[in-house]
């Protein structure tokens, strides 16, 4: 029994360590930083509840705009929230 628990723990740890990491924004402008973090939180909270998150660099700005326009109603986000998510997703270095 202990061996199964240890094996399961090792498997989960390995799986987590191999998962993709979502970009954490950084801006010298405090107001912009707050907006980017708000956009990231909205993205994680609203989008991950239905599917795996895409990394910000997976699409260019035009692609993210199209994705957000298509998902806005399903994700139940306002225009202002959609804009914050867009700013986060397109702010990657």
Secondary structure, 3 states (H helix, E strand, C coil): CHHHHHHHHHHHHHHHHHCCCCCCCCCCCHHHHHHHHHHHHHHHHHHCCCCCCCCHHHCCHHHHHHHHHHHHHHHCCCHHHHHHHHHHHCCCC
